[in-house]
Amino acid sequence: MNTLKVGLIGCGGISAAHLGAHREYPDQFRYAAVCDVVEAIARRRATELGELPVYTDPDKMMTQADIDAVNI
């Protein structure tokens, strides 16, 4: 099975719940980029997830990042 590369849009409080659910399936998908309009919040989440690329513009993330899907 191929691992789905996901871009996370919105790195605030509710994203923690999404991350918890996704961690239960590490072989099925992984986060590959993060985006939040508040860059500091995006950078904090990117560090937590393994130094992922950070974006503040969702359109740029969706066109530039190596992702297959997004989680909003």
Buried (B, 14 or more C-beta within 10 A) or exposed (E): EEEBBBBBBBBEEEBEEBBEEBEEEEEEBBBBBBBBBEBEBBBBBBEBBEEBBBBBEBEEBBEEBEBEEBBE
